[in-house]
Amino acid sequence: MDAIETIYSRKSIREYAGGEIPDETLRRIVEAAARAPSSKNSQPWKLFLLRGKALEALRNDYLNGFDRGKEPNFEYVYNPERVPESYKARAIALGRAIFAHKGIRRDDTQKRRQHDRENFAFFGAPYLFILAVEKDGYALGTFFDCGLFFQNLMIAIAAEGLGSCPQFSAMSYPDILHSHIPESANLTFIAALPFGKPLAESNVNNFTTEREPIEKFFRIVDSPPLL
Ligand SMILES: Cc1cc2nc3c(=O)[nH]c(=O)nc-3n(C[C@H](O)[C@H](O)[C@H](O)COP(=O)(O)O)c2cc1C
């Protein structure tokens, strides 16, 4: 696949088949991700891979937390205090579209909770990357660098014929993450990336999202403005 094709082939995968990913493949993915540029080549990212019993133990604690109604306690603020109307509208449209796709009615609180719960099960994925950064060493720019790394990770996963789903919701319980990830006290967790082989006959994996036409966000400036 060429780069553009691979970018188009990536989409969020929310249902997984089992199956082991060879260590060489995992290594190739992580090495490709680490080719991301970063300001002054600072490479601020830290990455953890959870699989097997370690992942099951984390999943178990996450689901127990969710089922007991544990409140999310994010380590960093994702959204601006006042979310611009255009972002809000797109978030609402996404929610509506995915619920409609899954056949979940607006008033079906049980099914909506089940939908949320799937996030806390990391969508049943057999592998989970967790991206982190040093607590004392980050600013907006560092997060930008980490975003480039994270995108490379997703694209490399897609290039290997696998699927993933970026997750901020999995950052809900940093205390649980810290207790499962050794030597992480000095780290801030940024995002999770469940991944694996996509389940083929999956309704939710057929869900596709739209994008704004580029004219909404893109301008060519090729001559100075006239006074
Ligand atoms: C930083 C980040 C956090 C996200 N968090 C979640 C999440 O917690 N749960 C989820 O189902 N999807 C999550 N998503 C996936 C987005 O909903 C998805 O990328 C977007 O709707 C576009 O769809 P696509 O990935 O299929 O192209 C997240 C995406 C990003 C980039």
The ligand as a MOL file (V3000), in Angstrom:
LIG
                    3D

  0  0  0     0  0            999 V3000
M  V30 BEGIN CTAB
M  V30 COUNTS 31 33 0 0 0
M  V30 BEGIN ATOM
M  V30 1 C -7.4090 11.6360 20.5940 0
M  V30 2 C -8.5980 10.8080 20.2050 0
M  V30 3 C -9.4020 10.2680 21.1830 0
M  V30 4 C -10.4840 9.4420 20.8300 0
M  V30 5 N -11.2090 8.8420 21.8190 0
M  V30 6 C -12.1570 7.9420 21.4920 0
M  V30 7 C -12.8150 7.2120 22.4910 0
M  V30 8 O -12.5560 7.3740 23.6820 0
M  V30 9 N -13.7540 6.3070 22.1090 0
M  V30 10 C -14.0480 6.0680 20.7980 0
M  V30 11 O -14.8920 5.2250 20.5160 0
M  V30 12 N -13.4310 6.7590 19.8230 0
M  V30 13 C -12.4890 7.6740 20.1340 0
M  V30 14 N -11.8080 8.3420 19.1520 0
M  V30 15 C -12.0920 8.0210 17.7350 0
M  V30 16 C -12.8210 9.1520 17.0080 0
M  V30 17 O -14.1740 9.1430 17.3430 0
M  V30 18 C -12.6160 8.9060 15.5100 0
M  V30 19 O -11.2360 9.0070 15.2060 0
M  V30 20 C -13.3570 9.9190 14.6420 0
M  V30 21 O -14.7430 9.8070 14.8460 0
M  V30 22 C -13.0600 9.7050 13.1490 0
M  V30 23 O -13.3660 8.3760 12.7810 0
M  V30 24 P -12.2780 7.3980 12.1710 0
M  V30 25 O -11.1860 7.2250 13.1970 0
M  V30 26 O -13.0170 6.1020 11.9330 0
M  V30 27 O -11.7340 8.0120 10.9240 0
M  V30 28 C -10.7710 9.2000 19.4590 0
M  V30 29 C -9.9530 9.7820 18.4820 0
M  V30 30 C -8.8770 10.5600 18.8280 0
M  V30 31 C -7.9800 11.1170 17.7680 0
M  V30 END ATOM
M  V30 BEGIN BOND
M  V30 1 1 1 2
M  V30 2 1 2 3
M  V30 3 2 2 30
M  V30 4 2 3 4
M  V30 5 1 4 5
M  V30 6 1 4 28
M  V30 7 2 5 6
M  V30 8 1 6 7
M  V30 9 1 6 13
M  V30 10 2 7 8
M  V30 11 1 7 9
M  V30 12 1 9 10
M  V30 13 2 10 11
M  V30 14 1 10 12
M  V30 15 2 12 13
M  V30 16 1 13 14
M  V30 17 1 14 15
M  V30 18 1 14 28
M  V30 19 1 15 16
M  V30 20 1 16 17
M  V30 21 1 16 18
M  V30 22 1 18 19
M  V30 23 1 18 20
M  V30 24 1 20 21
M  V30 25 1 20 22
M  V30 26 1 22 23
M  V30 27 1 23 24
M  V30 28 2 24 25
M  V30 29 1 24 26
M  V30 30 1 24 27
M  V30 31 2 28 29
M  V30 32 1 29 30
M  V30 33 1 30 31
M  V30 END BOND
M  V30 END CTAB
M  END
